[in-house]
Amino acid sequence: MTNWQLGEPLRIETERFYLRTFTPEDVNETYLGWWNDADIQRGFGHQPCNWTLDDALKHVKSFDNFSQFHLGIFVKENDHLIGYYSFITNPDDNSSESSVCIGEKEWQNKGVISEVGPHMLNYRFNAMGHYLIVGKIVGDNPVIKKLYKKFGFKLVITKPHKDLQQDGQPVEISYYTLTCEEWRRRQKDK
């Protein structure tokens, strides 16, 4: 796990899943469908992207494994892609912000983020040296709020986003943070 170097593909395993750097070969109609799905995009405060396969391919190629990471979430049992975990780092203050999508509806609310989240937090804090991780919730998402609380994130602020609207109303975004010290303390207490 700690042998990884900046710029190299990344792979992390959990009990049921593995996450690895997304490749152009992973771009398919299923992945594209997540970007064009109104329900999924609503969770991010966006409208469907109306992307083509070329748009999705450009998106995947924009991640460099230096400061921008885009990992596919795959089921170990059958190598089925069910979602992605992306994060962008800020090397100036060793912080990062992440985004998680479980695009395959049959895997939503099946504990994927509960299982993947701690592994990714461990990796980001311990192997990558991040000091602060920022998470955000667009709109009201009680499931993610519960997970943030479980992982030790603290609510910093909730405010309307000037550029995001749903049903003609501004969307509120709640920002949460978790420090390396708090994460390590919680792990030690377990």
GUKE-727428 format. One record per residue: residue in one letter; x, y, z of N, C-alpha, C, O in turn. Coordinates in steps of 0.1 Angstrom, whole numbers, padded with zeros to 4 digits, always signed. Layout:
BEGIN
AXYZXYZXYZXYZ ...
! end
This chain:
BEGIN
M+0008-0012+0000+0000+0000+0000+0009+0013+0000+0005+0022-0007 T+0019+0013+0008+0027+0025+0009+0038+0026-0002+0046+0036-0002 N+0039+0017-0011+0049+0017-0022+0044+0026-0033+0052+0028-0043 W+0032+0031-0033+0027+0039-0044+0034+0052-0045+0038+0058-0035 Q+0037+0056-0057+0043+0069-0060+0034+0078-0068+0026+0073-0076 L+0035+0091-0066+0027+0101-0073+0028+0098-0088+0039+0095-0094 G+0017+0099-0095+0017+0097-0110+0014+0083-0114+0010+0081-0125 E+0016+0074-0105+0013+0060-0108-0001+0056-0106-0008+0063-0098 P-0006+0046-0113-0020+0041-0110-0021+0037-0095-0012+0032-0089 L-0033+0039-0090-0036+0036-0076-0045+0024-0075-0055+0023-0083 R-0043+0015-0065-0052+0004-0063-0054+0002-0048-0044+0001-0041 I-0066+0001-0044-0069-0002-0029-0080-0013-0029-0089-0013-0037 E-0078-0022-0020-0088-0033-0018-0095-0033-0005-0089-0029+0005 T-0107-0037-0005-0115-0038+0007-0120-0053+0007-0115-0061-0001 E-0129-0056+0016-0133-0070+0017-0141-0074+0004-0138-0085-0002 R-0150-0066-0001-0158-0069-0013-0155-0062-0025-0159-0066-0036 F-0147-0052-0024-0144-0043-0036-0130-0040-0038-0121-0042-0029 Y-0126-0035-0049-0113-0029-0052-0116-0016-0059-0125-0015-0067 L-0107-0006-0056-0107+0006-0063-0094+0008-0070-0084+0005-0065 R-0095+0012-0083-0083+0014-0090-0085+0026-0100-0096+0029-0103 T-0073+0031-0103-0073+0042-0113-0082+0039-0125-0080+0029-0131 F-0091+0048-0128-0100+0047-0140-0091+0048-0152-0082+0057-0153 T-0093+0040-0162-0086+0040-0175-0096+0043-0186-0108+0041-0185 P-0090+0047-0197-0099+0049-0209-0107+0037-0213-0118+0038-0218 E-0101+0025-0210-0108+0012-0214-0120+0010-0205-0129+0002-0209 D-0121+0017-0193-0132+0015-0184-0144+0023-0189-0155+0021-0184 V-0142+0033-0198-0153+0041-0202-0163+0033-0211-0158+0028-0222 N-0175+0032-0207-0185+0025-0215-0199+0031-0213-0200+0042-0207 E-0209+0025-0219-0222+0031-0218-0228+0032-0204-0235+0041-0201 T-0224+0022-0195-0228+0022-0181-0223+0035-0174-0230+0042-0168 Y-0210+0037-0175-0203+0048-0169-0209+0061-0175-0212+0070-0167 L-0211+0062-0188-0216+0074-0194-0230+0076-0189-0234+0088-0187 G-0238+0066-0187-0252+0067-0182-0253+0074-0168-0262+0081-0166 W-0243+0072-0160-0243+0079-0147-0242+0094-0148-0249+0101-0141 W-0234+0099-0158-0233+0113-0160-0245+0119-0166-0247+0131-0165 N-0253+0111-0173-0265+0116-0180-0278+0113-0172-0289+0115-0177 D-0277+0107-0160-0288+0103-0152-0292+0114-0143-0284+0119-0135 A-0305+0119-0145-0310+0130-0137-0309+0128-0122-0306+0137-0114 D-0313+0116-0117-0313+0113-0103-0299+0113-0097-0297+0119-0086 I-0290+0107-0104-0276+0107-0099-0270+0121-0099-0264+0125-0089 Q-0272+0129-0110-0266+0142-0110-0273+0152-0101-0267+0161-0096 R-0286+0149-0097-0292+0158-0087-0285+0157-0074-0284+0167-0067 G-0280+0145-0071-0272+0143-0058-0259+0152-0058-0254+0154-0047 F-0255+0156-0069-0243+0165-0070-0247+0179-0072-0238+0188-0073 G-0260+0182-0073-0265+0195-0076-0264+0199-0090-0264+0211-0093 H-0264+0189-0099-0262+0192-0113-0274+0187-0121-0281+0178-0117 Q-0275+0192-0133-0284+0186-0143-0276+0175-0150-0264+0174-0150 P-0283+0166-0157-0276+0156-0165-0267+0163-0175-0269+0173-0180 C-0255+0156-0177-0244+0163-0185-0247+0162-0200-0241+0170-0207 N-0255+0153-0204-0257+0151-0219-0244+0148-0226-0241+0153-0237 W-0235+0140-0219-0222+0136-0225-0223+0126-0235-0233+0118-0236 T-0213+0125-0244-0211+0114-0253-0200+0106-0247-0194+0110-0237 L-0197+0095-0254-0186+0087-0249-0173+0094-0250-0164+0093-0241 D-0171+0103-0260-0159+0111-0261-0158+0121-0249-0147+0123-0244 D-0169+0127-0245-0169+0136-0233-0164+0128-0221-0156+0133-0213 A-0170+0116-0219-0166+0108-0207-0151+0104-0208-0144+0104-0198 L-0147+0101-0220-0132+0097-0221-0123+0109-0218-0113+0107-0212 K-0127+0121-0223-0119+0133-0219-0119+0136-0204-0108+0139-0199 H-0130+0133-0198-0131+0135-0183-0121+0126-0176-0113+0130-0168 V-0121+0113-0180-0113+0103-0174-0098+0106-0176-0090+0105-0167 K-0095+0111-0188-0081+0114-0191-0076+0127-0184-0064+0130-0184 S-0085+0135-0179-0081+0147-0172-0075+0145-0158-0069+0154-0152 F-0077+0133-0153-0071+0130-0140-0057+0125-0141-0054+0117-0150 D-0048+0130-0133-0033+0128-0135-0026+0119-0124-0014+0116-0126 N-0033+0115-0114-0027+0107-0103-0016+0115-0096-0008+0109-0089 F-0016+0128-0098-0007+0137-0090-0015+0145-0080-0013+0144-0068 S-0024+0152-0085-0033+0160-0076-0048+0157-0079-0057+0161-0071 Q-0051+0150-0090-0065+0146-0093-0065+0131-0095-0058+0125-0103 F-0075+0125-0088-0076+0110-0088-0090+0106-0091-0100+0112-0085 H-0092+0096-0100-0105+0091-0103-0104+0076-0103-0098+0070-0112 L-0110+0070-0093-0109+0055-0091-0122+0049-0094-0132+0053-0089 G-0122+0038-0102-0134+0030-0103-0136+0022-0091-0126+0017-0085 I-0148+0019-0087-0151+0010-0077-0157-0003-0083-0167-0003-0090 F-0150-0014-0081-0153-0027-0088-0157-0037-0077-0151-0037-0066 V-0166-0046-0081-0169-0057-0072-0158-0068-0074-0156-0072-0086 K-0152-0073-0064-0141-0083-0065-0146-0095-0072-0139-0101-0080 E-0158-0100-0068-0163-0113-0073-0164-0114-0088-0162-0125-0093 N-0168-0102-0095-0170-0103-0109-0164-0092-0117-0167-0091-0129 D-0156-0083-0111-0149-0072-0117-0160-0062-0123-0156-0055-0133 H-0172-0062-0118-0182-0053-0122-0180-0039-0117-0179-0037-0105 L-0180-0029-0126-0178-0015-0122-0192-0010-0117-0202-0011-0123 I-0192-0005-0104-0204+0000-0098-0204+0015-0094-0215+0020-0091 G-0193+0021-0095-0192+0035-0091-0178+0041-0092-0169+0034-0098 Y-0176+0053-0087-0163+0059-0087-0161+0067-0074-0170+0071-0068 Y-0148+0069-0071-0144+0077-0060-0133+0086-0065-0123+0082-0070 S-0136+0099-0065-0127+0109-0071-0122+0118-0059-0130+0121-0050 F-0110+0123-0060-0106+0133-0051-0095+0142-0057-0087+0137-0065 I-0095+0154-0053-0086+0164-0058-0078+0169-0045-0084+0173-0035 T-0065+0169-0047-0057+0174-0035-0052+0188-0037-0050+0193-0049 N-0049+0194-0026-0043+0207-0026-0029+0206-0019-0029+0205-0007 P-0018+0205-0027-0005+0202-0021+0000+0214-0012+0008+0212-0003 D-0006+0226-0013-0002+0237-0005-0005+0235+0010+0003+0239+0019 D-0016+0228+0013-0020+0226+0027-0023+0212+0030-0029+0209+0040 N-0019+0202+0021-0021+0188+0023-0036+0185+0026-0039+0176+0035 S-0045+0191+0019-0059+0188+0020-0064+0182+0007-0058+0182-0003 S-0076+0176+0008-0082+0171-0004-0097+0171-0002-0103+0171+0009 E-0104+0171-0014-0119+0171-0014-0123+0159-0023-0117+0157-0034 S-0133+0152-0019-0137+0140-0026-0151+0140-0031-0159+0148-0026 S-0154+0131-0040-0167+0129-0045-0169+0114-0048-0160+0107-0053 V-0180+0108-0043-0182+0094-0045-0196+0092-0052-0206+0099-0049 C-0196+0083-0061-0209+0080-0068-0210+0065-0069-0201+0058-0074 I-0221+0060-0064-0225+0046-0066-0235+0046-0077-0247+0048-0075 G-0231+0044-0090-0239+0046-0101-0249+0034-0104-0260+0036-0109 E-0245+0022-0100-0253+0011-0103-0264+0010-0092-0260+0008-0080 K-0276+0012-0096-0287+0014-0086-0288+0002-0077-0292+0003-0065 E-0285-0010-0082-0287-0022-0073-0276-0023-0062-0278-0030-0052 W-0266-0014-0063-0256-0013-0052-0258-0001-0043-0250+0000-0033 Q-0267+0007-0046-0269+0019-0038-0276+0014-0025-0284+0006-0025 N-0271+0021-0014-0276+0017+0000-0273+0003+0003-0281-0004+0011 K-0262-0003-0001-0258-0016+0002-0245-0016+0010-0238-0026+0010 G-0241-0005+0016-0229-0004+0024-0216-0003+0017-0205-0005+0022 V-0217+0001+0004-0204+0003-0004-0196+0014+0002-0184+0012+0004 I-0202+0026+0004-0194+0037+0010-0189+0034+0024-0178+0038+0028 S-0198+0027+0032-0194+0024+0045-0181+0015+0045-0173+0016+0054 E-0180+0007+0035-0168-0002+0034-0156+0004+0028-0145+0003+0033 V-0159+0012+0017-0148+0018+0009-0142+0030+0017-0130+0033+0017 G-0151+0038+0023-0147+0051+0029-0135+0050+0039-0126+0057+0037 P-0136+0041+0049-0125+0040+0058-0111+0036+0052-0101+0041+0056 H-0112+0027+0042-0100+0024+0035-0094+0036+0028-0081+0038+0028 M-0102+0043+0021-0097+0055+0014-0093+0066+0023-0082+0073+0021 L-0099+0068+0035-0095+0078+0044-0081+0074+0050-0072+0082+0051 N-0080+0061+0054-0067+0056+0058-0056+0059+0048-0045+0064+0052 Y-0059+0056+0036-0048+0057+0026-0045+0072+0024-0033+0076+0023 R-0055+0080+0023-0053+0094+0021-0045+0101+0032-0037+0109+0030 F-0049+0097+0044-0042+0103+0056-0028+0097+0058-0018+0104+0060 N-0027+0084+0057-0014+0077+0061-0004+0076+0049+0007+0078+0051 A-0009+0071+0038+0001+0069+0027+0003+0082+0019+0014+0084+0014 M-0007+0090+0018-0006+0102+0009-0002+0115+0017+0001+0125+0012 G-0003+0114+0031+0000+0125+0039-0009+0137+0040-0005+0148+0043 H-0022+0134+0037-0032+0145+0037-0034+0149+0052-0034+0140+0061 Y-0036+0161+0054-0039+0166+0068-0054+0168+0070-0059+0166+0081 L-0061+0173+0060-0075+0176+0061-0082+0171+0049-0078+0173+0038 I-0094+0165+0051-0102+0160+0041-0116+0168+0042-0122+0168+0052 V-0120+0174+0031-0132+0181+0030-0143+0173+0023-0140+0168+0012 G-0154+0172+0028-0165+0166+0022-0177+0175+0021-0178+0185+0029 K-0185+0173+0011-0197+0182+0010-0209+0174+0006-0209+0164+0000 I-0220+0180+0011-0233+0174+0008-0242+0184+0001-0243+0195+0006 V-0246+0181-0011-0255+0189-0019-0269+0186-0015-0274+0175-0017 G-0276+0196-0011-0290+0194-0007-0291+0186+0006-0282+0187+0015 D-0302+0179+0008-0303+0171+0020-0301+0157+0017-0308+0151+0009 N-0291+0151+0023-0288+0137+0021-0285+0130+0034-0274+0129+0039 P-0296+0125+0041-0294+0120+0054-0285+0108+0055-0278+0105+0065 V-0284+0100+0044-0275+0088+0044-0261+0092+0045-0253+0087+0053 I-0257+0102+0037-0243+0107+0037-0240+0114+0050-0229+0113+0055 K-0250+0122+0055-0248+0129+0068-0244+0118+0079-0235+0121+0087 K-0252+0107+0079-0249+0097+0089-0235+0091+0087-0228+0088+0097 L-0231+0089+0075-0218+0083+0072-0207+0093+0076-0197+0089+0083 Y-0208+0106+0073-0199+0116+0078-0197+0115+0093-0186+0116+0098 K-0208+0115+0100-0208+0114+0114-0201+0102+0119-0192+0102+0128 K-0204+0091+0113-0197+0078+0116-0182+0079+0114-0175+0073+0122 F-0178+0085+0104-0163+0086+0101-0156+0097+0109-0144+0097+0109 G-0164+0106+0115-0158+0116+0124-0157+0130+0118-0151+0139+0123 F-0164+0132+0106-0164+0145+0100-0172+0155+0108-0182+0150+0115 K-0168+0167+0108-0176+0178+0116-0181+0188+0106-0175+0192+0096 L-0194+0192+0108-0200+0202+0099-0194+0215+0102-0193+0219+0113 V-0189+0222+0091-0183+0235+0092-0193+0246+0089-0194+0256+0096 I-0200+0244+0078-0210+0255+0074-0219+0249+0063-0216+0240+0056 T-0232+0254+0064-0242+0251+0053-0246+0264+0048-0249+0274+0055 K-0245+0265+0034-0249+0278+0028-0255+0275+0014-0251+0265+0008 P-0263+0284+0009-0268+0282-0005-0257+0284-0015-0248+0293-0013 H-0257+0276-0025-0247+0278-0036-0253+0287-0047-0264+0284-0052 K-0246+0297-0050-0251+0307-0060-0254+0302-0074-0262+0307-0081 D-0246+0292-0078-0248+0287-0091-0256+0274-0093-0259+0270-0104 L-0260+0268-0082-0267+0255-0082-0282+0257-0078-0285+0264-0068 Q-0291+0252-0087-0305+0253-0084-0312+0240-0087-0308+0233-0096 Q-0322+0237-0079-0331+0226-0082-0345+0231-0080-0349+0237-0070 D-0353+0228-0090-0367+0232-0090-0368+0247-0088-0377+0252-0082 G-0359+0255-0094-0359+0269-0093-0354+0275-0080-0355+0287-0079 Q-0350+0267-0071-0345+0272-0058-0330+0269-0056-0325+0259-0061 P-0323+0279-0050-0309+0276-0047-0307+0264-0038-0315+0261-0030 V-0297+0256-0041-0294+0244-0034-0284+0248-0023-0274+0255-0025 E-0286+0242-0011-0277+0244+0000-0266+0233-0001-0269+0222-0004 I-0254+0237+0002-0243+0228+0003-0238+0229+0017-0235+0239+0023 S-0236+0217+0023-0230+0216+0037-0216+0211+0035-0213+0201+0029 Y-0207+0218+0042-0193+0214+0041-0188+0208+0054-0191+0213+0065 Y-0182+0196+0053-0177+0189+0065-0162+0187+0064-0156+0187+0053 T-0155+0186+0075-0141+0184+0075-0137+0173+0085-0144+0170+0094 L-0126+0166+0082-0120+0156+0090-0105+0158+0090-0099+0158+0079 T-0099+0159+0102-0084+0161+0102-0078+0147+0104-0084+0138+0109 C-0065+0147+0101-0057+0134+0103-0057+0131+0117-0059+0119+0121 E-0055+0140+0126-0054+0137+0140-0067+0131+0146-0067+0122+0153 E-0078+0137+0141-0091+0132+0146-0093+0118+0141-0098+0109+0148 W-0090+0115+0128-0091+0102+0122-0083+0092+0130-0088+0081+0133 R-0070+0095+0132-0061+0086+0139-0066+0084+0154-0065+0072+0159 R-0071+0094+0160-0076+0093+0174-0088+0083+0174-0089+0074+0183 R-0097+0085+0164-0109+0076+0164-0105+0061+0161-0111+0052+0166 Q-0094+0059+0152-0090+0046+0149-0083+0039+0161-0085+0028+0164 K-0076+0047+0169-0069+0042+0181-0079+0038+0191-0077+0029+0199 D-0090+0046+0192-0101+0043+0202-0109+0031+0199-0116+0026+0208 K-0108+0026+0187-0116+0014+0183-0111+0002+0190-0117-0009+0188 
! end
